[in-house]
Structure formats: structure tokens, C-alpha cells
């Protein structure tokens, strides 16, 4: 083993560590970029709009006055839920596109 210089089967461990560190930095940059992004979703033909940040925090809800019907609060609630779920789905798609094969790491 006197000729041992950190090579394993032709792989240089130092180079592998540098590549791993670079990948980690790229993942952190992608995560930060995603968190700083905003995602808008709407339902009810644009009557309900929501904006969420990439870290899945609700930033705003915008309701058109004509969608507010005191006699049908359930519909308004459903439209808000649909818009929020759409925004979350958009964020998760971007997460998965940026890190295929590594779900949940973002």
C-alpha cells in the first residue's frame, strides 16, 4: 500500500469531494432561487388569484368583488382552495424539474 495516493479504482477522492461540494452548492443556489420566485395561480376564471413564494408561503389572495356571494360561501372557499393547490403544484413541479430523482431535498 505504499503507492496509495487517494485513488480508488481510478477515482481521485479529492476530485470526487470537490464535485460533491459543487453539486451541493448548485442545489443550494437552486433552492434559494426557487424560494425567491413567486407563483401565481387562479380559479373561477380569474375571480380568485393567489400568489405564493417558492417556499410555499402564501403572499397574497385577490378576490374579485363579484365572486363574494354571502349566500354561497362554500363556492368561494372551494375556489380559494383550488387556487392555492394549483400554486403548490406549480412549485412542486419546478422542484421536481430542478432535482429529478431527488424528491424532497428542496
N, C-alpha and C positions, 0 to 999 in steps of 0.2 A: 504494500500500500504506500510505498514511499513516493510513487508517482501520482498520488491523489491530489488533484487541484480543484476540487469542487465540481467535477463533471460526473454526471450520471447518465450513462448510455448515450453520450454525445451531447447532453444538455448541460449548459452552463447555469448553475443555480443562481448566480448573481444576476445574470441576464433574465432568468425567469422571474426573479423577485422584482426587478425593475419593470418588467412587463405587467406583473400583477399590480404593482403600485400605480402604473399608468392607467390600467383599467379601472382601478378604484377611483382615481381622480376623475376620469371621464364619467363614471357613474354618479359621482357627487355633483359634477357640473350639470349633468343631465337632470338630476333630481332638483337642483337649485333652479334651473331654467324652467322646469315644469311647475314648481311651486310659485314662481313669479308670473306664470301665464294665467290668463283669465279665460274662462269658458262660459259662453252664453248659450242658454237653451230656452226654448219657448214651447208653449202648448196653447191649445184653444185658438189656433190661427193667429198667434201673436198677442193674444189677450193677456197672457201671463208670461213674463220673462224673468229669468233668474240669471245671475252671474255668480260663478264660483271661482275660487282660486284653485290652482293645480294641487294644492294640499287639501282639497275638498272642504274648504271653508266657504260658507255662503256669504257672499259680499253684498248682494242686493236682490230685492224682489220688486218687480214693477208690474202693477195691475192696471189695466185699462178700466176706467170707471164703469163702463157699461157691463163688465163681467161681474160686478158686485151686485148680486141679487139676494137680498135678505131672505127670500123665500127658498133659495136653492144654495145654501152654504156648502152642502156636500159636493156639488159640482166644482165650486171654486177650490175646495180643499183637494179634490182629485186632480185638478189642473195644476195646482202648485206642486203636488207630489210628483206628477208626471214630468214637469219641467226640471225639478231637482234631480230626479232619477236619470233623466236624459243627460244632464250636465255631468253627473257622476260617471255615467257610461262613457262619455267623451273623454274624460280624464283617464279612466282605466284603459281605454283603447290606446291613448298616447303612451301611457306607462308600459303597456304590453308591446307596443311597436318599438319603443326605445330599448327594451330589455327582453327580447324573446327568449324563452327558456329560463328566465329568472323571475318568475312571478313573485310579487310581494316584497321585493327588495327595494322598491322605491318607497 
